[in-house]
Amino acid sequence: MLEGARYGTLTLRAASMRGGSARYRGEPRRDALLAVRFGIGDSALVLVAVASGQPAAPGAHRVARELCEWIAAAVGRNQARLTEDIHTANRGALSSGLHRLTDRAYGRLLAGATVRGLAPADHTASVRCLLLPAHPACRTRVFFGVGDGGLFRLRDGVWQDLEPAGGERDTVGGPVLGYGGGRPPAQQPSQPPQPPQPPYAQADPSSAAPSAPDPDPDSDPAPAHGPFRFRASVARPGDTLLLCSAGLAEPLRGEAALADRLAERWDTAEAPGLAAFLADAQTGVKGYADDRTAAAVWEA
């Protein structure tokens, strides 16, 4: 699956493909990719969602796709408020609201598992999302998600691992690790508590699926698949931001040759075409045969 678009100062390239193991066994791709624009003109908001179903779980590919679609539906219903919060750098509202939005989607998965008589551990998926405002004057890029995968930034030819630690509400401006740095991130001063925010995700009247109860406003619930992760960062001209599933994140972290090759290929002023991006994302690494999904954003 391929996606591509250009809005304002950003150019998006995204690809999702079956891994060697799935092709050998004749299984469907467990990764799901969804890229969608809400709104028009400078007020538009682009969402990129990547999800990965559980290995060997029945219907894992459908679970991943449903999770992307539910999160996208909630983002679409709250597009105006999300866009305003991004433009005004309202990080507390973004972190709290996106946490609740994501937790509601996992609540629907849990309810669906109960209805179908499935184990909740099988009826779940990792999900990672980027929110990209189309306005050329807004360089804020918002990441949120749950589970395995990676968030990386290519700046001045060097990869930086931006993966936020689980449970952090706001890691804006925090230090990042470059490949081979070997240093833990410095401790950040604790943030003052944010007042409770009403959730972004309102009830979807078109859905007949059972919904989970709203979380306590003072609690910090963790979806079944892992802790909530959030990061907002400000892009610079020349940056390339990469969101990917575990199938690419693991070899990118573990194999310097792949990191060097993709840095050489993607450290360019212009984004590659779709065919070139797909070829780069498919670069083989011995010992890694999972599905791969990658979404990269080039900043003009």
Backbone bond lengths (Angstrom), bond angles and torsions (degrees), N, CA, C in turn:
res aa  C-N    CA-C-N  psi(-1)  N-CA   C-N-CA  omega(-1)  CA-C   N-CA-C  phi
1 M - - - 1.455 - - 1.514 108.07 -
2 L 1.333 116.23 136.07 1.459 121.73 -178.81 1.523 110.32 -128.15
3 E 1.339 115.84 143.34 1.452 122.63 174.59 1.521 108.68 -138.95
4 G 1.317 116.21 148.95 1.453 120.59 176.07 1.515 110.53 -157.74
5 A 1.327 117.18 146.75 1.461 121.12 -179.89 1.517 109.04 -164.71
6 R 1.337 115.32 163.12 1.463 120.99 173.81 1.515 108.53 -137.46
7 Y 1.322 116.21 127.32 1.462 122.60 177.64 1.521 108.55 -138.16
8 G 1.310 116.63 127.04 1.455 120.01 177.05 1.512 111.55 54.72
9 T 1.338 116.37 -121.01 1.462 121.13 -177.57 1.516 112.92 -93.44
10 L 1.332 118.30 0.13 1.461 119.34 -174.71 1.524 111.86 -114.04
11 T 1.322 114.71 147.04 1.464 122.55 173.50 1.520 107.90 -124.81
12 L 1.324 115.67 129.28 1.466 121.77 -176.57 1.518 110.67 -106.77
13 R 1.320 115.36 135.46 1.460 122.66 169.39 1.528 107.33 -130.83
14 A 1.325 116.63 133.54 1.470 120.14 -178.48 1.519 109.64 -144.59
15 A 1.320 115.54 144.74 1.465 121.14 -179.89 1.528 108.80 -149.53
16 S 1.342 115.71 144.87 1.453 121.82 175.71 1.522 108.36 -137.66
17 M 1.325 116.65 132.37 1.471 120.19 -173.03 1.526 110.51 -145.78
18 R 1.314 114.45 152.83 1.464 119.56 175.24 1.522 110.10 -70.10
19 G 1.317 114.72 145.72 1.449 119.80 174.79 1.521 111.45 -84.72
20 G 1.324 115.70 170.94 1.452 120.56 -178.80 1.518 113.00 -60.61
21 S 1.339 117.32 -36.33 1.464 120.25 -179.30 1.522 111.08 -64.35
22 A 1.333 117.35 -44.01 1.465 120.61 -179.26 1.526 110.87 -67.28
23 R 1.316 117.36 -38.76 1.476 119.97 178.33 1.527 110.39 -64.59
24 Y 1.330 117.03 -41.46 1.465 121.09 -179.14 1.521 111.00 -62.99
25 R 1.337 116.88 -39.92 1.464 120.85 -177.36 1.524 112.66 -89.62
26 G 1.312 117.85 -2.77 1.456 120.85 -179.25 1.513 113.40 68.65
27 E 1.332 117.06 31.48 1.454 121.90 -178.77 1.524 110.82 -97.88
28 P 1.334 117.97 155.51 1.465 120.02 177.80 1.523 111.06 -72.50
29 R 1.296 115.50 163.06 1.468 121.88 176.84 1.524 108.85 -69.18
30 R 1.346 116.40 124.72 1.465 120.93 178.90 1.525 112.01 -80.92
31 D 1.322 117.45 -18.90 1.461 121.27 177.74 1.522 110.13 -79.24
32 A 1.314 116.05 143.98 1.460 122.54 173.94 1.526 108.61 -123.58
33 L 1.328 115.89 145.34 1.459 122.25 178.97 1.518 108.05 -132.30
34 L 1.329 116.17 131.69 1.459 121.16 175.98 1.522 108.61 -138.01
35 A 1.323 116.85 124.37 1.462 122.73 174.22 1.519 107.53 -124.23
36 V 1.330 116.55 127.41 1.463 120.02 -174.32 1.524 109.39 -148.01
37 R 1.323 115.35 146.69 1.461 121.07 176.34 1.519 108.74 -109.71
38 F 1.340 115.57 133.33 1.461 122.03 173.50 1.519 108.44 -112.55
39 G 1.326 117.40 130.90 1.455 120.85 -178.87 1.513 111.51 86.92
40 I 1.327 114.92 177.52 1.462 120.78 -178.21 1.524 109.52 -132.71
41 G 1.338 114.51 162.56 1.456 120.09 175.38 1.514 112.86 62.06
42 D 1.342 115.41 -148.96 1.457 120.38 -176.65 1.520 113.08 -70.70
43 S 1.327 117.97 -15.30 1.466 120.31 179.05 1.521 112.75 -89.37
44 A 1.325 117.69 1.18 1.463 120.87 -177.38 1.527 111.17 -69.75
45 L 1.325 114.52 154.51 1.453 122.42 177.51 1.522 108.09 -131.37
46 V 1.335 116.49 127.78 1.461 121.98 179.97 1.524 109.08 -102.56
47 L 1.318 115.84 130.08 1.468 122.06 175.22 1.516 108.96 -112.35
48 V 1.323 116.57 131.65 1.460 122.70 170.00 1.519 107.31 -118.96
49 A 1.325 116.84 121.50 1.464 122.13 -179.29 1.521 109.47 -120.74
50 V 1.323 116.34 133.74 1.463 124.08 178.54 1.516 107.85 -126.77
51 A 1.315 117.67 127.57 1.465 120.96 179.81 1.520 109.71 -134.22
52 S 1.336 115.82 152.43 1.465 122.72 179.09 1.513 109.61 -134.08
53 G 1.345 116.78 119.95 1.453 121.11 177.44 1.512 112.23 -73.18
54 Q 1.324 116.19 166.51 1.450 121.89 -177.72 1.529 111.38 -71.21
55 P 1.339 118.43 137.65 1.465 120.51 176.89 1.527 111.34 -59.66
56 A 1.319 115.24 137.44 1.466 123.23 175.58 1.526 113.97 65.33
57 A 1.325 118.27 7.37 1.460 120.15 178.77 1.527 109.51 -86.13
58 P 1.322 118.57 140.07 1.465 119.75 178.95 1.526 111.65 -65.16
59 G 1.336 115.54 132.13 1.462 120.08 178.51 1.509 114.34 68.66
60 A 1.340 118.17 24.80 1.467 120.66 -176.76 1.521 111.91 -59.75
61 H 1.340 117.24 -35.26 1.457 119.77 -179.15 1.528 111.27 -68.37
62 R 1.337 116.97 -34.36 1.464 119.92 178.60 1.527 110.89 -71.34
63 V 1.329 116.81 -38.52 1.467 120.35 178.29 1.524 110.10 -60.58
64 A 1.343 117.15 -44.91 1.464 120.66 179.99 1.521 111.10 -62.12
65 R 1.322 116.26 -42.61 1.464 119.62 -179.34 1.529 111.31 -66.01
66 E 1.345 116.54 -43.00 1.466 119.97 -179.90 1.518 111.12 -62.78
67 L 1.333 117.35 -40.42 1.454 120.24 -179.26 1.528 110.71 -62.41
68 C 1.328 117.30 -43.38 1.471 120.51 176.60 1.522 110.99 -60.86
69 E 1.331 116.69 -43.23 1.461 120.54 -176.75 1.525 111.43 -67.80
70 W 1.331 117.65 -40.08 1.471 120.04 -179.97 1.522 110.81 -65.64
71 I 1.334 117.16 -43.22 1.464 119.66 178.80 1.524 110.10 -65.32
72 A 1.326 117.31 -40.88 1.452 120.16 178.40 1.520 111.56 -62.37
73 A 1.337 117.45 -40.35 1.460 120.58 179.28 1.527 110.69 -62.47
74 A 1.338 116.73 -41.63 1.460 120.15 179.19 1.521 111.28 -67.06
75 V 1.327 117.26 -41.05 1.464 120.46 176.87 1.526 110.29 -62.19
76 G 1.325 116.77 -42.10 1.455 120.09 180.00 1.517 112.35 -62.73
77 R 1.326 117.20 -39.70 1.466 119.85 179.36 1.518 112.04 -67.72
78 N 1.335 117.48 -23.87 1.466 121.91 -176.55 1.516 112.49 -115.98
79 Q 1.334 116.10 23.00 1.464 120.89 -174.00 1.526 112.83 -57.89
80 A 1.319 118.02 -43.19 1.466 120.38 -175.92 1.527 110.70 -63.59
81 R 1.334 116.61 -45.59 1.457 119.12 -178.91 1.525 111.73 -69.61
82 L 1.324 117.21 -40.70 1.461 119.75 177.16 1.519 111.00 -60.03
83 T 1.321 117.05 -45.71 1.461 120.75 -179.96 1.524 110.84 -59.82
84 E 1.343 116.64 -43.71 1.463 120.25 178.79 1.522 111.15 -62.60
85 D 1.334 117.62 -43.10 1.460 120.76 -179.75 1.531 111.28 -65.05
86 I 1.324 117.79 -36.04 1.463 120.13 177.71 1.523 110.07 -69.58
87 H 1.333 117.33 -45.02 1.467 120.45 -178.67 1.525 111.94 -64.19
88 T 1.339 117.12 -32.21 1.464 120.48 -179.28 1.521 112.65 -96.69
89 A 1.339 116.80 6.52 1.474 122.36 178.62 1.525 111.62 55.79
90 N 1.321 116.40 41.79 1.467 121.42 177.89 1.527 108.41 -83.59
91 R 1.317 115.61 77.36 1.452 121.40 -170.47 1.525 112.18 -68.18
92 G 1.327 116.76 -35.65 1.456 118.73 179.53 1.516 112.02 -62.74
93 A 1.332 116.06 -44.17 1.463 119.98 178.98 1.521 110.89 -66.24
94 L 1.322 117.06 -39.24 1.462 120.39 179.98 1.524 110.93 -63.59
95 S 1.329 116.77 -48.99 1.459 120.16 -178.31 1.527 110.98 -62.01
96 S 1.319 116.64 -48.52 1.462 120.47 -178.04 1.520 111.23 -65.98
97 G 1.334 116.97 -47.40 1.452 120.31 -176.82 1.512 113.31 -66.45
98 L 1.336 117.57 -42.36 1.457 120.35 179.56 1.525 111.39 -69.27
99 H 1.335 116.05 -32.28 1.465 119.17 174.95 1.528 109.84 -60.47
100 R 1.321 117.12 -47.74 1.462 120.91 -179.02 1.528 111.14 -65.78
101 L 1.310 115.47 -41.78 1.469 119.94 178.58 1.528 110.30 -58.12
102 T 1.328 116.45 -46.83 1.459 120.90 -179.50 1.518 111.32 -66.33
103 D 1.325 116.44 -41.15 1.453 120.04 -178.40 1.526 110.96 -64.56
104 R 1.319 117.74 -35.30 1.463 120.24 177.10 1.524 110.76 -64.85
105 A 1.330 117.24 -38.72 1.462 119.82 178.29 1.528 110.24 -62.79
106 Y 1.337 116.94 -41.68 1.462 119.23 177.37 1.530 111.28 -68.86
107 G 1.319 116.71 -29.95 1.454 118.96 174.57 1.524 111.70 -62.94
108 R 1.322 116.61 -37.25 1.461 120.24 176.75 1.528 110.92 -66.00
109 L 1.346 116.96 -38.78 1.466 119.40 176.47 1.527 110.65 -62.34
110 L 1.329 116.36 -43.26 1.459 120.04 -179.69 1.520 110.64 -63.42
111 A 1.333 116.58 -43.24 1.460 119.62 178.55 1.521 110.80 -63.59
112 G 1.342 116.55 -39.62 1.462 119.73 178.23 1.510 112.48 -64.08
113 A 1.334 117.27 -37.65 1.467 120.48 177.87 1.527 110.34 -64.13
114 T 1.323 116.08 -40.39 1.464 120.07 179.63 1.522 110.76 -63.79
115 V 1.317 116.45 -44.61 1.465 120.81 -179.25 1.521 110.72 -62.65
116 R 1.339 116.63 -39.41 1.469 120.71 -176.67 1.522 113.27 -87.45
117 G 1.319 117.95 -3.26 1.452 120.87 -179.31 1.513 113.16 71.20
118 L 1.349 117.71 30.73 1.455 122.25 -179.06 1.521 110.68 -102.61
119 A 1.322 115.39 157.38 1.460 120.02 174.97 1.526 109.20 -71.05
120 P 1.339 119.38 129.95 1.466 120.68 179.61 1.522 112.96 -55.44
121 A 1.340 118.09 -31.87 1.458 121.16 -179.16 1.523 112.11 -66.75
122 D 1.343 117.09 -24.27 1.463 120.73 177.57 1.527 112.08 -89.09
123 H 1.313 115.95 -31.03 1.465 120.68 -174.92 1.530 109.63 -95.85
124 T 1.338 116.03 60.10 1.457 121.23 -179.42 1.523 108.75 -152.74
125 A 1.324 116.50 177.80 1.464 121.51 -177.72 1.517 109.09 -161.65
126 S 1.322 115.56 157.10 1.463 120.75 167.45 1.525 108.15 -79.92
127 V 1.323 117.33 147.59 1.463 120.10 176.32 1.520 109.27 -143.88
128 R 1.324 115.43 141.01 1.468 121.63 178.60 1.510 107.66 -139.87
129 C 1.323 116.17 138.22 1.459 120.49 -172.77 1.523 111.17 -136.15
130 L 1.323 115.25 150.07 1.459 123.18 170.59 1.516 108.53 -121.87
131 L 1.333 115.89 136.68 1.456 122.45 170.66 1.518 107.43 -110.69
132 L 1.339 115.89 123.55 1.463 122.13 -173.36 1.522 109.35 -125.49
133 P 1.334 118.76 107.75 1.458 119.86 176.94 1.523 110.76 -70.94
134 A 1.329 116.24 139.80 1.461 120.28 -177.22 1.521 113.08 -80.56
135 H 1.324 117.77 -17.95 1.466 119.97 -176.65 1.527 109.80 -62.35
136 P 1.344 118.39 127.04 1.472 119.70 -175.72 1.521 113.89 -65.43
137 A 1.340 118.28 -20.46 1.459 120.26 -179.36 1.520 112.59 -85.71
138 C 1.337 117.34 -8.53 1.467 120.92 -179.24 1.516 108.96 -105.92
139 R 1.324 116.21 113.99 1.472 121.23 -178.22 1.528 111.82 -104.38
140 T 1.311 118.45 12.26 1.462 120.88 179.49 1.520 110.12 -75.08
141 R 1.317 116.11 131.98 1.459 122.87 177.64 1.527 107.55 -122.11
142 V 1.322 116.92 125.85 1.458 121.68 -172.91 1.530 109.29 -112.46
143 F 1.321 115.27 127.95 1.465 122.83 176.57 1.519 108.95 -113.92
144 F 1.330 116.61 140.53 1.461 120.66 170.36 1.528 108.64 -152.86
145 G 1.314 116.20 155.49 1.456 118.87 179.54 1.510 112.89 169.38
146 V 1.329 113.90 -176.68 1.466 123.32 -178.07 1.521 107.81 -143.22
147 G 1.317 117.26 136.86 1.454 120.52 173.07 1.513 113.95 96.86
148 D 1.342 114.88 -165.45 1.462 121.92 -171.57 1.523 111.30 -77.57
149 G 1.326 114.58 158.26 1.459 121.76 177.74 1.511 110.03 143.76
150 G 1.324 116.37 -159.72 1.451 118.81 -177.87 1.512 112.60 -152.76
151 L 1.333 115.24 152.31 1.466 123.98 172.23 1.516 106.31 -132.40
152 F 1.315 116.59 118.82 1.454 122.31 -174.96 1.527 109.87 -131.40
153 R 1.326 115.05 155.93 1.456 120.82 174.66 1.529 108.86 -130.93
154 L 1.315 115.80 130.78 1.459 122.04 175.68 1.520 107.30 -100.57
155 R 1.326 116.27 111.46 1.462 122.34 -177.54 1.523 109.26 -132.24
156 D 1.327 115.72 123.63 1.468 121.33 -179.81 1.524 111.41 55.43
157 G 1.335 115.84 37.67 1.457 120.92 175.41 1.506 115.37 79.83
158 V 1.345 118.34 5.76 1.466 122.02 -176.77 1.522 109.11 -122.22
159 W 1.355 116.00 132.14 1.455 120.47 176.85 1.520 109.71 -77.69
160 Q 1.320 115.98 137.47 1.458 122.96 173.15 1.522 107.57 -121.23
161 D 1.317 116.61 132.95 1.457 122.49 178.96 1.524 107.85 -89.13
162 L 1.328 116.53 111.42 1.459 121.69 -176.35 1.521 113.04 -97.90
163 E 1.306 117.39 9.93 1.464 120.43 -174.87 1.528 110.50 -57.80
164 P 1.347 118.05 116.76 1.466 119.30 178.56 1.513 110.93 -78.04
165 A 1.325 115.41 147.74 1.460 119.72 176.33 1.518 109.36 -67.86
166 G 1.322 117.48 145.22 1.453 121.22 -178.46 1.512 111.65 -61.16
167 G 1.328 116.07 140.19 1.447 121.21 176.22 1.510 114.58 88.68
168 E 1.346 118.79 -7.69 1.455 119.66 177.93 1.523 109.16 -76.75
169 R 1.313 115.59 129.83 1.456 118.84 -178.95 1.525 111.61 -78.80
170 D 1.319 117.31 -32.80 1.461 119.01 -173.62 1.517 109.28 -152.26
171 T 1.311 117.12 113.33 1.455 120.70 178.08 1.516 110.56 -115.91
172 V 1.310 116.98 29.61 1.461 121.00 -179.86 1.515 109.66 -62.60
173 G 1.320 116.11 129.37 1.439 120.91 175.01 1.513 114.70 76.01
174 G 1.300 118.56 2.11 1.449 121.21 -179.65 1.513 111.71 -69.79
175 P 1.332 117.71 163.08 1.456 120.55 179.93 1.516 111.36 -69.09
176 V 1.304 115.94 156.36 1.452 121.63 177.04 1.509 108.45 -127.69
177 L 1.329 115.37 160.19 1.455 121.73 179.97 1.515 110.17 -103.09
178 G 1.320 116.42 131.42 1.443 120.03 170.78 1.509 109.56 -86.72
179 Y 1.331 117.57 162.79 1.456 120.13 178.42 1.524 109.67 -61.03
180 G 1.326 115.46 132.99 1.458 120.03 177.47 1.506 113.95 78.79
181 G 1.339 118.30 4.09 1.456 119.44 -177.82 1.515 111.63 -67.88
182 G 1.345 116.40 -42.24 1.446 120.94 175.70 1.505 114.79 70.44
183 R 1.347 119.07 10.29 1.459 121.06 -178.70 1.522 109.38 -110.63
184 P 1.334 117.60 135.50 1.469 118.88 176.12 1.513 110.24 -70.51
185 P 1.322 118.01 153.03 1.453 119.77 178.31 1.517 111.37 -64.75
186 A 1.320 115.63 145.40 1.451 120.30 178.13 1.521 110.61 -66.04
187 Q 1.320 115.80 150.44 1.458 119.91 178.90 1.523 109.67 -70.91
188 Q 1.315 115.95 134.90 1.452 121.02 179.08 1.519 109.59 -99.33
189 P 1.336 117.83 147.32 1.458 118.96 175.79 1.520 110.37 -62.48
190 S 1.324 115.16 144.70 1.459 118.46 -178.60 1.513 110.50 -65.67
191 Q 1.330 114.86 142.84 1.452 120.83 -179.54 1.524 109.54 -84.74
192 P 1.346 117.95 145.84 1.464 118.86 175.02 1.513 110.42 -64.02
193 P 1.315 117.71 146.34 1.466 119.33 -178.32 1.520 111.20 -62.05
194 Q 1.326 114.71 140.65 1.454 120.99 178.47 1.518 109.48 -89.10
195 P 1.335 117.66 142.37 1.468 118.59 175.67 1.513 110.18 -65.38
196 P 1.336 117.91 149.77 1.461 119.99 179.27 1.519 111.23 -56.76
197 Q 1.333 115.57 136.72 1.457 121.74 -179.90 1.517 108.91 -111.38
198 P 1.321 117.91 141.15 1.463 118.30 172.76 1.510 109.90 -64.69
199 P 1.315 117.83 145.37 1.466 119.81 -175.76 1.512 111.87 -67.46
200 Y 1.351 115.77 147.55 1.458 119.70 172.56 1.519 110.08 -66.18
201 A 1.335 115.60 -43.94 1.459 119.78 -169.16 1.522 110.37 -75.92
202 Q 1.299 116.61 109.83 1.451 122.31 174.42 1.525 108.74 -92.72
203 A 1.309 116.37 164.57 1.459 120.32 -179.57 1.518 110.09 -60.32
204 D 1.299 116.04 139.36 1.459 122.33 179.34 1.519 108.56 -95.02
205 P 1.346 118.20 106.25 1.455 118.85 -175.37 1.514 114.13 -66.23
206 S 1.333 117.38 -17.58 1.465 120.00 -178.32 1.513 112.60 -85.12
207 S 1.333 117.13 -5.67 1.463 120.21 -174.98 1.520 110.17 -101.25
208 A 1.324 115.91 132.94 1.456 120.64 175.80 1.513 111.78 -99.30
209 A 1.349 116.67 0.58 1.459 119.97 -177.81 1.519 110.07 -69.79
210 P 1.331 118.05 145.65 1.464 119.58 177.67 1.510 110.14 -65.33
211 S 1.322 116.72 145.69 1.453 120.91 -177.97 1.515 109.88 -115.36
212 A 1.341 114.31 152.83 1.456 119.24 177.64 1.517 109.47 -81.88
213 P 1.332 118.13 154.18 1.467 119.60 177.39 1.518 110.97 -65.31
214 D 1.328 115.53 152.59 1.459 120.06 177.92 1.517 109.82 -63.09
215 P 1.349 116.93 139.19 1.465 118.56 177.61 1.519 110.89 -70.01
216 D 1.330 115.36 156.45 1.454 120.86 176.06 1.525 108.89 -60.63
217 P 1.350 119.50 133.12 1.463 120.80 -178.82 1.515 113.07 -58.62
218 D 1.340 118.23 -27.09 1.461 120.35 -177.81 1.517 113.12 -94.95
219 S 1.324 117.20 0.35 1.464 119.78 -179.86 1.516 109.96 -96.58
220 D 1.322 115.84 166.87 1.462 121.81 179.51 1.522 108.06 -127.05
221 P 1.346 117.66 71.36 1.457 120.12 -170.51 1.514 112.18 -66.75
222 A 1.312 116.13 148.42 1.463 121.82 176.69 1.518 108.73 -112.24
223 P 1.327 118.25 122.39 1.460 119.03 177.41 1.526 110.83 -57.89
224 A 1.338 115.10 161.81 1.456 120.23 -172.01 1.516 112.65 -60.22
225 H 1.325 118.63 -28.66 1.454 120.60 -174.10 1.524 113.29 -84.21
226 G 1.326 119.21 -10.31 1.453 120.69 179.38 1.514 111.12 150.67
227 P 1.348 117.02 179.16 1.464 120.67 -178.20 1.528 111.99 -71.68
228 F 1.310 115.35 154.01 1.460 122.11 176.81 1.525 109.40 -74.60
229 R 1.324 115.93 139.51 1.466 121.64 179.66 1.525 108.63 -122.92
230 F 1.332 115.76 138.33 1.461 121.27 -177.80 1.528 109.25 -144.57
231 R 1.310 115.52 140.51 1.456 120.52 173.05 1.512 109.13 -154.64
232 A 1.321 116.43 135.57 1.455 122.35 171.29 1.523 107.48 -119.15
233 S 1.314 116.75 132.96 1.463 120.70 -178.49 1.517 109.08 -138.89
234 V 1.313 115.10 158.99 1.462 121.59 178.87 1.522 108.13 -106.08
235 A 1.326 115.78 123.47 1.463 120.80 -177.35 1.522 110.82 -80.50
236 R 1.316 114.63 151.33 1.460 121.80 172.95 1.528 109.14 -111.09
237 P 1.324 117.78 152.12 1.468 118.62 173.28 1.528 110.43 -55.98
238 G 1.320 116.20 134.14 1.460 121.26 -178.42 1.509 114.41 95.91
239 D 1.339 118.48 -12.39 1.464 121.13 177.73 1.525 110.64 -70.27
240 T 1.334 115.18 152.18 1.455 122.40 166.75 1.518 107.56 -127.46
241 L 1.333 116.55 119.46 1.456 122.42 -179.18 1.521 108.45 -101.74
242 L 1.331 117.36 130.55 1.458 122.45 -175.68 1.518 110.31 -121.72
243 L 1.329 116.07 122.10 1.456 124.04 171.57 1.518 107.42 -109.42
244 C 1.340 118.25 131.81 1.469 118.36 -176.14 1.522 111.28 -150.82
245 S 1.321 114.44 158.68 1.459 121.04 174.17 1.520 109.10 -76.77
246 A 1.335 115.58 171.90 1.466 120.26 -177.79 1.518 111.90 -61.68
247 G 1.344 117.11 -26.80 1.459 119.58 -179.16 1.511 113.87 -62.15
248 L 1.334 118.26 -24.87 1.466 121.01 173.95 1.526 111.30 -104.68
249 A 1.337 116.97 -33.84 1.465 119.53 -177.87 1.524 112.23 -61.57
250 E 1.334 117.13 -40.25 1.466 119.24 -176.77 1.528 112.51 -65.79
251 P 1.343 120.13 -49.67 1.473 117.32 176.63 1.525 113.09 -68.14
252 L 1.329 117.74 -28.68 1.462 119.28 178.16 1.521 110.92 -65.96
253 R 1.339 115.90 -36.97 1.471 119.35 177.21 1.525 112.09 -77.91
254 G 1.344 116.68 -31.21 1.458 119.30 -170.73 1.512 115.86 -98.22
255 E 1.329 118.11 -16.15 1.464 120.88 -175.66 1.530 109.78 -124.36
256 A 1.332 115.43 106.47 1.464 120.19 -177.10 1.524 112.06 -61.27
257 A 1.337 117.22 -31.59 1.461 119.96 -178.35 1.523 111.35 -63.66
258 L 1.329 116.76 -39.90 1.463 119.72 178.14 1.515 110.70 -68.27
259 A 1.337 117.25 -44.23 1.462 120.37 178.48 1.529 110.86 -58.83
260 D 1.328 116.97 -42.41 1.471 120.71 -179.98 1.521 111.11 -66.10
261 R 1.320 116.55 -41.28 1.464 119.28 -179.00 1.523 111.40 -64.53
262 L 1.335 116.58 -46.34 1.460 118.81 -179.12 1.520 111.38 -69.13
263 A 1.324 117.88 -32.66 1.464 119.77 175.22 1.519 110.43 -62.85
264 E 1.314 116.45 -42.63 1.471 120.10 179.07 1.519 111.38 -65.45
265 R 1.325 116.65 -39.54 1.462 120.62 -177.42 1.522 113.15 -74.68
266 W 1.339 116.87 -34.73 1.464 120.48 -170.19 1.520 114.03 -106.13
267 D 1.320 118.33 -4.03 1.468 120.09 176.59 1.532 108.61 -84.63
268 T 1.321 115.22 66.68 1.458 122.50 -175.45 1.520 109.59 -131.39
269 A 1.328 115.96 154.17 1.462 120.54 179.18 1.518 111.38 -68.35
270 E 1.323 116.62 -35.11 1.456 121.77 179.80 1.522 110.14 -105.58
271 A 1.311 115.54 138.78 1.462 119.67 176.48 1.520 110.06 -68.53
272 P 1.341 118.46 146.31 1.470 120.31 176.93 1.525 110.77 -68.32
273 G 1.311 116.03 162.60 1.452 120.27 172.39 1.517 110.44 -68.91
274 L 1.332 115.33 170.60 1.466 119.28 -176.54 1.528 111.91 -62.25
275 A 1.329 117.46 -43.00 1.468 120.11 -178.43 1.528 110.76 -64.33
276 A 1.347 116.51 -42.13 1.464 120.03 179.41 1.526 111.00 -66.28
277 F 1.338 116.71 -39.82 1.461 119.41 178.94 1.525 110.87 -64.10
278 L 1.327 116.98 -42.34 1.462 120.54 178.43 1.520 110.63 -61.15
279 A 1.336 117.13 -43.85 1.462 120.06 179.78 1.523 111.46 -61.79
280 D 1.348 116.88 -40.81 1.463 120.27 178.61 1.520 111.23 -65.19
281 A 1.339 116.54 -44.71 1.463 120.53 -177.78 1.528 111.74 -65.84
282 Q 1.332 117.51 -23.61 1.459 121.97 -179.66 1.524 113.26 -86.68
283 T 1.321 118.45 -0.45 1.463 121.20 -177.54 1.527 110.58 -50.00
284 G 1.314 116.12 120.23 1.457 120.60 -174.21 1.516 113.14 -76.23
285 V 1.319 115.73 145.65 1.463 123.21 175.02 1.525 107.26 -135.26
286 K 1.313 117.62 124.32 1.452 121.52 -177.64 1.524 110.68 -59.65
287 G 1.327 115.71 133.01 1.448 121.09 178.22 1.518 114.33 93.46
288 Y 1.337 117.40 -4.20 1.467 121.30 179.22 1.522 108.09 -123.65
289 A 1.330 116.57 114.35 1.467 120.01 -174.00 1.526 112.55 -133.92
290 D 1.336 117.95 18.90 1.458 120.82 179.28 1.524 110.94 -80.26
291 D 1.338 115.24 166.52 1.457 119.95 172.16 1.530 109.36 -56.26
292 R 1.333 114.71 151.61 1.463 119.97 178.45 1.518 110.06 -129.26
293 T 1.315 115.12 133.69 1.460 120.90 172.41 1.517 107.80 -134.47
294 A 1.316 117.12 131.40 1.450 122.99 -178.23 1.515 110.02 -137.85
295 A 1.331 116.04 135.73 1.460 121.94 173.46 1.516 107.39 -129.84
296 A 1.317 117.42 120.34 1.452 122.10 -175.89 1.528 109.65 -121.30
297 V 1.333 115.71 142.95 1.459 122.80 -178.29 1.520 108.19 -122.30
298 W 1.326 116.15 119.70 1.461 122.68 176.00 1.527 108.87 -95.52
299 E 1.347 115.49 131.60 1.450 121.29 -178.44 1.528 110.44 -101.88
300 A 1.334 116.62 117.71 1.465 120.58 179.56 1.525 109.53 -77.16
